[in-house]
Amino acid sequence: MVSDPRCPECAGKVSSTATWCMHCGEDFPSAVDADSGRPVQDRATENADYEESVDGGSSDATTVGFLVAIVGLVTLPFATPPNMLLFYAAAAVGSGIYAARQASLREAASKGGLALAVAPLVLWTLSLVVPGTGGLSLGRLVPALAYAIVVSSIARAID
Protein backbone atom coordinates (compact mmCIF):
# COMPACT_ATOMS: atom_id res chain seq x y z
CA MET A 1 0.00 0.00 0.00
CA VAL A 2 1.37 3.42 -0.96
CA SER A 3 1.41 5.95 1.85
CA ASP A 4 1.63 9.73 1.68
CA PRO A 5 4.55 11.31 -0.21
CA ARG A 6 7.49 12.24 2.00
CA CYS A 7 10.58 14.41 1.69
CA PRO A 8 13.64 12.26 0.92
CA GLU A 9 15.75 14.35 3.35
CA CYS A 10 13.63 14.80 6.52
CA ALA A 11 10.69 12.44 5.78
CA GLY A 12 8.23 15.28 6.33
CA LYS A 13 4.86 14.93 4.64
CA VAL A 14 4.74 16.83 1.31
CA SER A 15 2.47 17.17 -1.69
CA SER A 16 3.11 14.85 -4.63
CA THR A 17 3.56 17.97 -6.79
CA ALA A 18 6.04 19.65 -4.42
CA THR A 19 9.50 20.51 -5.67
CA TRP A 20 10.88 21.43 -2.25
CA CYS A 21 10.20 20.50 1.37
CA MET A 22 8.39 23.07 3.48
CA HIS A 23 9.83 21.44 6.61
CA CYS A 24 13.56 21.42 5.86
CA GLY A 25 13.81 23.44 2.62
CA GLU A 26 15.37 20.58 0.63
CA ASP A 27 14.88 20.73 -3.15
CA PHE A 28 13.95 17.44 -4.78
CA PRO A 29 12.77 16.28 -8.20
CA SER A 30 9.82 14.31 -6.77
CA ALA A 31 8.43 13.20 -3.44
CA VAL A 32 9.41 9.82 -2.00
CA ASP A 33 6.99 7.11 -0.91
CA ALA A 34 7.50 6.51 2.82
CA ASP A 35 7.04 2.73 2.51
CA SER A 36 9.18 1.94 -0.54
CA GLY A 37 11.65 4.83 -0.52
CA ARG A 38 11.09 5.29 -4.27
CA PRO A 39 9.90 8.48 -5.96
CA VAL A 40 6.14 8.86 -6.12
CA GLN A 41 4.73 8.95 -9.66
CA ASP A 42 3.70 12.55 -10.04
CA ARG A 43 0.45 13.34 -11.80
CA ALA A 44 1.63 16.91 -12.30
CA THR A 45 4.71 15.66 -14.13
CA GLU A 46 2.57 13.57 -16.44
CA ASN A 47 0.46 16.63 -17.22
CA ALA A 48 3.57 18.73 -17.74
CA ASP A 49 4.97 16.10 -20.13
CA TYR A 50 1.71 16.13 -22.07
CA GLU A 51 1.59 19.94 -22.20
CA GLU A 52 5.21 20.05 -23.30
CA SER A 53 4.53 17.55 -26.06
CA VAL A 54 1.50 19.52 -27.25
CA ASP A 55 2.95 23.00 -26.88
CA GLY A 56 6.53 22.24 -27.84
CA GLY A 57 6.01 19.34 -30.17
CA SER A 58 7.43 19.69 -33.63
CA SER A 59 4.50 17.90 -35.25
CA ASP A 60 2.09 20.55 -34.00
CA ALA A 61 4.35 23.43 -35.07
CA THR A 62 4.73 21.67 -38.41
CA THR A 63 0.95 21.60 -38.77
CA VAL A 64 0.77 25.33 -38.06
CA GLY A 65 3.58 25.90 -40.56
CA PHE A 66 1.69 23.93 -43.17
CA LEU A 67 -1.42 26.02 -42.51
CA VAL A 68 0.57 29.27 -42.75
CA ALA A 69 1.94 28.14 -46.12
CA ILE A 70 -1.55 27.24 -47.40
CA VAL A 71 -2.98 30.58 -46.23
CA GLY A 72 -0.09 32.34 -47.96
CA LEU A 73 -0.56 30.44 -51.19
CA VAL A 74 -4.26 31.33 -51.22
CA THR A 75 -4.06 34.98 -50.11
CA LEU A 76 -0.72 36.33 -51.34
CA PRO A 77 -1.72 36.51 -55.03
CA PHE A 78 -4.17 39.29 -54.14
CA ALA A 79 -1.43 41.43 -52.61
CA THR A 80 1.57 40.79 -54.86
CA PRO A 81 2.56 42.40 -58.16
CA PRO A 82 1.79 40.51 -61.38
CA ASN A 83 4.20 37.97 -62.88
CA MET A 84 5.65 37.10 -59.47
CA LEU A 85 4.22 33.56 -59.22
CA LEU A 86 7.48 31.85 -58.37
CA PHE A 87 8.43 34.51 -55.84
CA TYR A 88 5.08 34.57 -54.06
CA ALA A 89 5.02 30.77 -53.87
CA ALA A 90 8.53 30.82 -52.39
CA ALA A 91 7.46 33.49 -49.88
CA ALA A 92 4.39 31.49 -48.79
CA VAL A 93 6.32 28.24 -48.44
CA GLY A 94 9.20 30.03 -46.71
CA SER A 95 6.80 31.56 -44.18
CA GLY A 96 5.39 28.10 -43.53
CA ILE A 97 8.84 26.60 -43.03
CA TYR A 98 9.79 29.43 -40.69
CA ALA A 99 6.60 28.84 -38.68
CA ALA A 100 7.22 25.08 -38.53
CA ARG A 101 10.66 25.59 -36.98
CA GLN A 102 9.33 27.46 -33.95
CA ALA A 103 9.36 25.92 -30.50
CA SER A 104 5.67 26.25 -29.61
CA LEU A 105 2.29 26.51 -31.26
CA ARG A 106 1.88 30.14 -30.24
CA GLU A 107 5.29 31.10 -31.62
CA ALA A 108 4.63 29.18 -34.82
CA ALA A 109 1.34 30.98 -35.40
CA SER A 110 2.54 34.46 -34.44
CA LYS A 111 6.00 34.40 -36.06
CA GLY A 112 4.74 32.57 -39.14
CA GLY A 113 1.95 35.13 -39.46
CA LEU A 114 4.40 38.02 -39.16
CA ALA A 115 6.62 36.44 -41.83
CA LEU A 116 3.56 36.12 -44.05
CA ALA A 117 2.65 39.76 -43.36
CA VAL A 118 6.06 40.99 -44.50
CA ALA A 119 6.04 38.86 -47.67
CA PRO A 120 3.99 41.18 -49.96
CA LEU A 121 6.16 44.15 -49.01
CA VAL A 122 9.28 42.18 -49.84
CA LEU A 123 7.71 41.02 -53.10
CA TRP A 124 6.73 44.59 -54.04
CA THR A 125 10.33 45.71 -53.38
CA LEU A 126 11.63 42.78 -55.39
CA SER A 127 9.35 43.68 -58.30
CA LEU A 128 11.31 46.92 -58.66
CA VAL A 129 14.34 44.98 -59.89
CA VAL A 130 12.77 41.92 -61.56
CA PRO A 131 12.13 42.54 -65.26
CA GLY A 132 8.59 42.03 -66.57
CA THR A 133 6.78 42.72 -63.30
CA GLY A 134 5.70 46.28 -64.01
CA GLY A 135 8.39 48.21 -62.17
CA LEU A 136 7.57 51.03 -59.77
CA SER A 137 3.87 51.41 -59.07
CA LEU A 138 2.58 52.91 -55.87
CA GLY A 139 -0.89 51.64 -56.78
CA ARG A 140 0.40 48.09 -56.25
CA LEU A 141 1.81 49.05 -52.88
CA VAL A 142 -1.66 49.74 -51.42
CA PRO A 143 -2.85 46.07 -51.43
CA ALA A 144 0.54 44.96 -50.06
CA LEU A 145 0.30 47.44 -47.19
CA ALA A 146 -3.32 46.51 -46.45
CA TYR A 147 -2.41 42.81 -46.44
CA ALA A 148 0.59 43.44 -44.17
CA ILE A 149 -1.51 45.44 -41.70
CA VAL A 150 -4.33 42.89 -41.51
CA VAL A 151 -2.12 39.79 -41.27
CA SER A 152 0.32 41.35 -38.79
CA SER A 153 -2.53 42.48 -36.53
CA ILE A 154 -3.90 38.93 -36.53
CA ALA A 155 -0.43 37.52 -35.78
CA ARG A 156 0.12 40.00 -32.95
CA ALA A 157 -3.26 39.12 -31.45
CA ILE A 158 -2.08 35.50 -31.24
CA ASP A 159 1.15 36.51 -29.51
Summary of the structure (lengths in Angstrom):
residues: 159
radius of gyration: 25.7
end to end distance: 47.0
largest distance: 79.5
contacts: 492
relative contact order: 0.11
helix: 59%
strand: 5%
